[in-house]
Amino acid sequence: MTDTKRPIGRPRRYAKFEEFEASLPGLMTKRPAYCDGIGIFKGATSATVWVKVRFPRGGAYRGRSIAAGGSVEHKLGKRASWDWPQLIAERDRLQGLADRGEPLEAVEVETFAKYATAWLERKKPTLKGYGVTNGHVVSALNPAFGKKALNAITAADVNRWIGKQHFKLKPATVQRQLATFNAIVNDAVRSGIIERNPSERADRIKGIEPRQRFVTEEEWQDILKAADKIELEQEANKERRPQQIRGWLRHYVVWAYESGMRRAEIHGLTWGHVRKVDDETTVVEVVSTKTGKPRFVTCTTEMVSILDALVKLDRAEGDNRLFPISMTTLKRSLTALWKATGLQDVRLHDLRRTHATILIRHNIDARTVAGRLGHSGTAMLARHYAVNLGDMEAAKAFSTRLAKGENGQGGEERG
């Protein structure tokens, strides 16, 4: 190992450090040992020097949030490159930065706004819901984090942002915005720009409950009647609005009910995705999935009838989609449909939940149902989509037991 440099003159000035270094074992296996904030680690091939810096007011270091009074170990490099006066001067410089609340690292890191803009541009061809994600960045994230360097954003910053968002938005909305933040910052972590996502240590967003709404048979009939009424009105007004594509709304909601597919999955279907397996079986290939993994969905009898009807729809030249409408038109029409039914709390995704619930009720095993919906496992199905079959059977068993006059106490029932 290279001999350490000794300062010229006043040889005993650094005796304390020299004795400390001499006392260290020849090979260390854990962390550096320190003397007055200067550390040494002796490895198998060389020794390295470190500085322990205390943050009296807290701060950030390499993407981590440091609490007030906390400290970090900052690596300087090889021991042979530093003499004791240089080490002491560097220790004092770094500690001065921490005392003043200034960052220790001189390396410039992009601001969140700049990195988010580049991330959006890079992800635009493959990002589902680009408009919504861009809205999160522009309206919710940039005002809070945009001017901050990525490595200067702390868990405390994220917590303050969550608190402010809670005052004006529902918890689920804040969670979706946070998911966009995480996608961007985690990309920076994978790129080696920062070491850690500050939201990992942030508080969890409370008040988010999984939605369990599904429609009853009576509600489903109300939805169909409302769709028929809207389409009759559109037909009556076709001369005043000749550009309006008509005759798809009822087919769309029935398709969602019969297939269990997501809105984006239905909207992305083209005639090229329809496959006729044999005279009795037709399937559609779903490629615009949430997981990015394509799947085949077998058509019910009603879905096959819808395919026959969709062929006759007016569509622009070259539009090969099953439902030749824009997402804006779809959202506006569905909003009008739910309003017409009087079911203010129903959404299109609830038809997907209803589809799963009906299948479970008819003793289709959970793994098959999960596969039809596009889930890799059954956990999501149990949490969000279907009334548990076991719970239904439990209720039936309990009702049967009471009908027989049993009270579970082995004797006469008491009031």
C-alpha positions as CSV (number, residue, x, y, z in Angstrom):
1,M,0.0,0.0,0.0
2,T,1.3,3.5,-0.9
3,D,2.7,5.4,2.1
4,T,0.6,8.3,3.2
5,K,2.0,11.8,2.7
6,R,3.3,13.6,5.7
7,P,3.2,17.4,5.9
8,I,6.5,19.2,6.0
9,G,7.2,20.9,9.3
10,R,5.3,20.6,12.6
11,P,5.3,16.8,12.3
12,R,3.3,16.3,15.6
13,R,0.4,18.5,14.6
14,Y,-1.4,15.6,13.0
15,A,-0.2,12.9,15.4
16,K,-3.7,12.2,16.6
17,F,-4.8,11.3,13.1
18,E,-1.6,9.3,12.3
19,E,-2.0,7.3,15.5
20,F,-5.7,6.7,14.6
21,E,-4.8,5.4,11.2
22,A,-2.0,3.2,12.5
23,S,-4.4,1.6,14.9
24,L,-6.7,0.4,12.2
25,P,-6.6,-3.3,11.1
26,G,-5.0,-4.0,7.8
27,L,-8.3,-5.2,6.3
28,M,-11.7,-3.9,7.3
29,T,-15.0,-5.5,6.3
30,K,-17.7,-3.2,7.4
31,R,-17.8,0.6,7.6
32,P,-15.1,3.3,7.9
33,A,-13.7,4.2,11.3
34,Y,-13.7,7.9,12.2
35,C,-11.6,10.4,14.1
36,D,-12.9,13.9,14.4
37,G,-15.2,13.4,11.4
38,I,-12.6,12.0,9.1
39,G,-12.9,8.3,8.3
40,I,-10.7,5.6,6.8
41,F,-11.7,2.3,5.3
42,K,-8.9,-0.2,4.5
43,G,-10.0,-2.6,1.8
44,A,-8.3,-5.5,0.1
45,T,-6.6,-3.4,-2.6
46,S,-6.6,0.2,-1.3
47,A,-7.7,2.5,1.5
48,T,-10.4,5.1,1.0
49,V,-11.1,8.3,3.0
50,W,-14.5,9.6,4.1
51,V,-16.0,12.6,5.9
52,K,-19.0,12.4,8.3
53,V,-21.1,15.5,7.8
54,R,-23.8,16.4,10.3
55,F,-27.0,18.3,9.1
56,P,-28.1,20.5,12.1
57,R,-31.2,21.7,10.2
58,G,-31.8,18.7,8.0
59,G,-31.5,18.6,4.2
60,A,-31.1,16.3,1.3
61,Y,-28.2,14.1,0.1
62,R,-28.2,12.1,-3.1
63,G,-32.0,11.9,-3.2
64,R,-32.4,11.1,0.4
65,S,-34.1,13.3,3.0
66,I,-31.9,13.9,6.0
67,A,-33.7,14.8,9.3
68,A,-32.4,17.6,11.5
69,G,-29.5,16.4,13.5
70,G,-28.8,13.5,11.1
71,S,-25.6,12.8,9.4
72,V,-24.2,11.2,6.2
73,E,-20.9,9.6,5.3
74,H,-19.4,11.2,2.2
75,K,-16.7,9.4,0.3
76,L,-13.8,11.5,-0.9
77,G,-11.7,8.9,-2.7
78,K,-8.4,7.0,-2.3
79,R,-6.4,7.7,0.8
80,A,-3.2,8.1,-1.2
81,S,-4.7,11.2,-2.9
82,W,-5.3,13.1,0.3
83,D,-2.9,14.4,3.1
84,W,-4.2,15.4,6.5
85,P,-4.3,19.2,5.9
86,Q,-6.4,18.6,2.8
87,L,-8.7,16.2,4.6
88,I,-9.3,18.6,7.4
89,A,-10.0,21.5,5.0
90,E,-12.4,19.4,3.0
91,R,-14.2,18.2,6.2
92,D,-14.6,21.8,7.3
93,R,-15.8,22.9,3.9
94,L,-18.5,20.2,3.7
95,Q,-19.6,20.8,7.2
96,G,-19.9,24.5,6.5
97,L,-22.2,23.8,3.5
98,A,-24.4,21.6,5.8
99,D,-24.5,24.2,8.5
100,R,-25.7,26.8,6.0
101,G,-28.3,24.4,4.5
102,E,-26.5,24.3,1.2
103,P,-26.2,21.1,-0.9
104,L,-23.0,19.1,-0.5
105,E,-22.9,17.9,-4.1
106,A,-21.7,20.4,-6.7
107,V,-23.0,18.3,-9.6
108,E,-26.0,19.9,-11.4
109,V,-29.1,17.8,-11.6
110,E,-32.0,18.6,-13.9
111,T,-35.1,20.2,-12.5
112,F,-38.2,18.1,-12.1
113,A,-40.0,20.1,-14.8
114,K,-37.2,19.6,-17.4
115,Y,-36.9,15.9,-16.7
116,A,-40.7,15.4,-16.7
117,T,-40.9,17.2,-20.1
118,A,-38.3,14.9,-21.6
119,W,-39.9,11.8,-20.0
120,L,-43.3,12.6,-21.4
121,E,-41.9,13.1,-24.9
122,R,-40.0,9.8,-24.7
123,K,-43.0,7.9,-23.3
124,K,-45.7,9.5,-25.6
125,P,-45.8,6.7,-28.2
126,T,-46.5,4.0,-25.6
127,L,-48.0,5.9,-22.7
128,K,-51.7,5.0,-22.1
129,G,-53.7,8.1,-21.1
130,Y,-51.0,10.6,-22.3
131,G,-53.4,13.5,-21.9
132,V,-54.3,12.7,-18.3
133,T,-50.6,12.1,-17.4
134,N,-49.6,15.4,-19.0
135,G,-52.3,17.1,-17.1
136,H,-50.9,15.7,-13.8
137,V,-47.5,17.0,-14.6
138,V,-48.6,20.5,-15.8
139,S,-51.3,21.3,-13.3
140,A,-50.4,19.3,-10.2
141,L,-46.7,18.4,-10.1
142,N,-44.8,21.2,-11.8
143,P,-46.2,24.0,-9.6
144,A,-44.8,22.1,-6.5
145,F,-41.7,20.4,-7.8
146,G,-40.9,21.9,-11.2
147,K,-38.2,24.3,-10.1
148,K,-36.5,21.9,-7.8
149,A,-33.5,19.7,-8.8
150,L,-34.5,16.1,-8.8
151,N,-31.9,15.4,-6.0
152,A,-33.2,18.3,-3.9
153,I,-36.8,16.9,-3.6
154,T,-37.3,15.4,-0.1
155,A,-39.9,13.2,1.6
156,A,-41.0,16.3,3.5
157,D,-41.6,18.1,0.2
158,V,-43.8,15.2,-1.0
159,N,-45.7,15.2,2.3
160,R,-46.4,18.9,2.1
161,W,-47.7,18.5,-1.5
162,I,-49.9,15.6,-0.5
163,G,-51.4,17.7,2.4
164,K,-52.2,20.6,0.0
165,Q,-53.8,18.3,-2.6
166,H,-55.9,16.7,0.1
167,F,-57.7,20.0,0.8
168,K,-59.0,20.3,-2.8
169,L,-59.1,16.8,-4.3
170,K,-60.3,13.3,-3.5
171,P,-57.7,10.9,-2.1
172,A,-58.0,8.7,-5.2
173,T,-57.2,11.7,-7.4
174,V,-54.1,12.6,-5.3
175,Q,-53.0,8.9,-5.5
176,R,-53.2,9.0,-9.3
177,Q,-51.1,12.2,-9.4
178,L,-48.6,10.7,-7.1
179,A,-48.4,7.6,-9.3
180,T,-47.3,9.9,-12.2
181,F,-44.7,11.5,-9.9
182,N,-43.4,8.1,-9.0
183,A,-43.2,7.0,-12.6
184,I,-41.1,10.0,-13.5
185,V,-38.8,9.9,-10.4
186,N,-38.3,6.1,-10.6
187,D,-37.2,6.6,-14.2
188,A,-34.6,9.0,-12.9
189,V,-33.5,6.4,-10.3
190,R,-33.1,3.7,-12.9
191,S,-31.1,6.2,-15.1
192,G,-28.7,6.7,-12.2
193,I,-29.5,10.4,-11.8
194,I,-30.7,10.1,-8.2
195,E,-30.3,7.2,-5.8
196,R,-33.8,7.0,-4.3
197,N,-37.4,8.1,-4.9
198,P,-38.2,10.5,-2.0
199,S,-41.8,9.4,-1.9
200,E,-40.7,6.0,-0.6
201,R,-40.4,7.6,2.8
202,A,-43.5,9.9,2.4
203,D,-46.7,9.3,4.2
204,R,-49.3,7.0,2.7
205,I,-52.4,8.6,1.2
206,K,-55.4,7.8,3.4
207,G,-59.0,7.5,2.6
208,I,-58.8,5.4,-0.6
209,E,-61.3,2.6,-0.6
210,P,-61.6,0.1,-3.4
211,R,-64.7,0.7,-5.4
212,Q,-67.1,-2.3,-5.4
213,R,-70.1,-1.0,-7.3
214,F,-71.8,-3.4,-9.7
215,V,-75.3,-3.1,-11.3
216,T,-78.3,-5.1,-10.5
217,E,-80.5,-6.7,-13.2
218,E,-83.1,-4.0,-12.7
219,E,-80.4,-1.2,-13.1
220,W,-79.1,-2.9,-16.2
221,Q,-82.5,-2.8,-17.8
222,D,-82.7,0.9,-16.9
223,I,-79.4,1.5,-18.6
224,L,-80.6,-0.3,-21.8
225,K,-83.8,1.7,-21.9
226,A,-81.9,5.0,-21.4
227,A,-79.5,4.1,-24.3
228,D,-82.5,3.2,-26.6
229,K,-84.1,6.5,-25.8
230,I,-81.0,8.5,-26.5
231,E,-80.5,6.7,-29.8
232,L,-84.1,7.3,-30.8
233,E,-83.6,11.0,-30.1
234,Q,-80.4,11.0,-32.2
235,E,-82.2,9.4,-35.1
236,A,-85.0,11.9,-34.9
237,N,-82.4,14.8,-35.1
238,K,-80.3,13.2,-37.9
239,E,-81.2,15.9,-40.4
240,R,-80.0,18.6,-38.1
241,R,-76.9,16.7,-37.2
242,P,-76.0,14.7,-40.2
243,Q,-72.3,14.4,-39.1
244,Q,-73.2,12.6,-35.9
245,I,-72.3,8.9,-35.9
246,R,-75.4,7.1,-34.6
247,G,-76.4,3.6,-33.5
248,W,-73.3,2.7,-31.5
249,L,-74.1,3.6,-27.9
250,R,-76.3,0.6,-26.9
251,H,-73.9,-1.7,-28.6
252,Y,-71.0,-0.2,-26.7
253,V,-72.4,-0.6,-23.2
254,V,-73.7,-4.1,-24.0
255,W,-70.2,-5.0,-25.3
256,A,-68.7,-3.8,-22.0
257,Y,-71.3,-5.8,-20.0
258,E,-70.8,-9.0,-22.1
259,S,-67.0,-8.9,-22.4
260,G,-65.8,-7.4,-19.1
261,M,-63.3,-5.3,-21.2
262,R,-61.9,-1.9,-20.1
263,R,-63.0,1.3,-21.9
264,A,-59.6,1.7,-23.6
265,E,-59.5,-1.9,-24.6
266,I,-62.9,-1.6,-26.4
267,H,-61.9,1.7,-27.9
268,G,-58.8,0.2,-29.4
269,L,-60.4,-2.8,-31.1
270,T,-60.2,-3.0,-34.9
271,W,-61.7,-5.4,-37.4
272,G,-58.2,-6.9,-37.7
273,H,-58.5,-8.1,-34.1
274,V,-61.6,-10.2,-34.8
275,R,-60.9,-13.9,-35.3
276,K,-63.4,-16.5,-36.3
277,V,-62.2,-19.8,-34.8
278,D,-65.0,-21.9,-36.2
279,D,-68.7,-21.7,-37.0
280,E,-69.5,-21.4,-33.3
281,T,-66.6,-19.5,-31.8
282,T,-65.4,-15.9,-32.5
283,V,-62.7,-14.2,-30.4
284,V,-61.3,-10.7,-30.3
285,E,-57.6,-10.0,-29.7
286,V,-57.2,-7.3,-27.0
287,V,-53.9,-5.6,-27.5
288,S,-54.5,-2.2,-25.8
289,T,-54.3,-3.8,-22.3
290,K,-53.3,-2.2,-19.0
291,T,-50.5,-4.7,-18.5
292,G,-49.2,-4.5,-22.1
293,K,-49.8,-8.3,-22.5
294,P,-52.3,-9.1,-25.3
295,R,-55.1,-11.6,-24.6
296,F,-58.0,-13.2,-26.5
297,V,-61.6,-12.7,-25.3
298,T,-64.2,-15.2,-26.6
299,C,-67.4,-13.5,-27.9
300,T,-70.7,-14.3,-26.4
301,T,-73.8,-14.7,-28.6
302,E,-74.7,-11.1,-28.0
303,M,-71.2,-9.9,-28.9
304,V,-71.4,-11.7,-32.2
305,S,-74.7,-10.0,-33.0
306,I,-73.1,-6.6,-32.1
307,L,-70.3,-7.3,-34.6
308,D,-72.9,-7.9,-37.3
309,A,-74.5,-4.6,-36.5
310,L,-71.3,-2.6,-36.2
311,V,-70.3,-3.5,-39.8
312,K,-73.3,-1.3,-40.9
313,L,-72.2,1.8,-39.0
314,D,-71.2,4.9,-41.0
315,R,-67.4,5.6,-40.6
316,A,-64.7,7.7,-42.1
317,E,-62.7,6.2,-44.9
318,G,-59.8,4.2,-43.5
319,D,-61.3,4.0,-39.9
320,N,-61.0,0.3,-39.1
321,R,-62.2,0.5,-35.5
322,L,-65.2,-1.5,-34.3
323,F,-66.5,1.7,-32.7
324,P,-65.5,4.6,-35.0
325,I,-65.8,7.4,-32.4
326,S,-63.4,9.7,-30.6
327,M,-62.7,9.3,-26.9
328,T,-64.2,12.7,-26.3
329,T,-67.5,11.6,-28.0
330,L,-67.5,8.4,-25.9
331,K,-67.0,10.2,-22.6
332,R,-69.6,12.8,-23.4
333,S,-72.2,10.2,-24.5
334,L,-71.6,8.0,-21.5
335,T,-72.0,10.9,-19.1
336,A,-75.3,11.7,-20.7
337,L,-76.3,8.1,-20.5
338,W,-75.6,7.8,-16.7
339,K,-77.5,11.0,-16.2
340,A,-80.5,9.7,-18.1
341,T,-80.6,6.6,-16.0
342,G,-80.7,8.5,-12.8
343,L,-77.9,6.2,-11.5
344,Q,-75.5,9.0,-10.5
345,D,-72.9,6.6,-9.0
346,V,-72.6,4.2,-12.0
347,R,-69.6,4.2,-14.3
348,L,-68.7,2.1,-17.3
349,H,-66.1,0.2,-15.3
350,D,-68.9,-1.0,-13.1
351,L,-70.2,-3.1,-16.0
352,R,-66.8,-4.9,-15.9
353,R,-67.3,-5.6,-12.2
354,T,-70.8,-6.8,-12.9
355,H,-69.5,-9.2,-15.6
356,A,-67.1,-10.7,-13.1
357,T,-69.7,-11.0,-10.4
358,I,-72.1,-12.8,-12.7
359,L,-69.4,-15.3,-13.8
360,I,-68.5,-16.0,-10.2
361,R,-72.1,-16.4,-9.3
362,H,-72.4,-19.1,-12.0
363,N,-69.5,-21.0,-10.5
364,I,-66.9,-20.0,-13.1
365,D,-63.6,-20.5,-11.2
366,A,-61.8,-17.3,-10.2
367,R,-58.7,-17.9,-12.2
368,T,-60.7,-18.2,-15.4
369,V,-62.6,-15.0,-14.6
370,A,-59.3,-13.2,-13.9
371,G,-57.9,-14.4,-17.2
372,R,-60.9,-13.1,-19.1
373,L,-60.5,-9.7,-17.4
374,G,-56.8,-9.6,-18.1
375,H,-55.4,-10.1,-14.6
376,S,-52.4,-12.4,-14.0
377,G,-53.8,-13.5,-10.6
378,T,-57.0,-13.6,-8.6
379,A,-56.1,-11.1,-5.9
380,M,-57.3,-8.0,-7.8
381,L,-60.5,-9.9,-8.6
382,A,-61.3,-10.5,-5.0
383,R,-60.5,-6.9,-3.9
384,H,-62.3,-5.0,-6.7
385,Y,-64.5,-7.0,-9.0
386,A,-66.7,-9.7,-7.7
387,V,-68.9,-10.7,-4.7
388,N,-67.1,-13.6,-3.1
389,L,-68.6,-16.9,-4.1
390,G,-67.8,-18.4,-0.7
391,D,-69.6,-15.5,1.0
392,M,-72.7,-16.2,-1.2
393,E,-72.6,-19.9,-0.2
394,A,-72.2,-18.9,3.4
395,A,-75.3,-16.8,3.3
396,K,-77.3,-19.6,1.6
397,A,-76.1,-22.1,4.2
398,F,-77.1,-19.8,7.1
399,S,-80.5,-19.1,5.6
400,T,-81.1,-22.9,5.1
401,R,-80.1,-23.6,8.7
402,L,-82.5,-21.0,10.1
403,A,-85.3,-22.3,7.9
404,K,-84.8,-25.7,9.6
405,G,-85.3,-24.0,13.0
406,E,-81.7,-24.5,14.2
407,N,-80.2,-21.8,16.5
408,G,-76.7,-23.2,17.0
409,Q,-77.1,-23.7,20.8
410,G,-78.2,-27.3,20.8
411,G,-81.4,-26.4,22.6
412,E,-84.5,-24.3,22.6
413,E,-84.1,-20.9,21.1
414,R,-84.3,-18.1,23.6
415,G,-85.5,-14.6,23.1
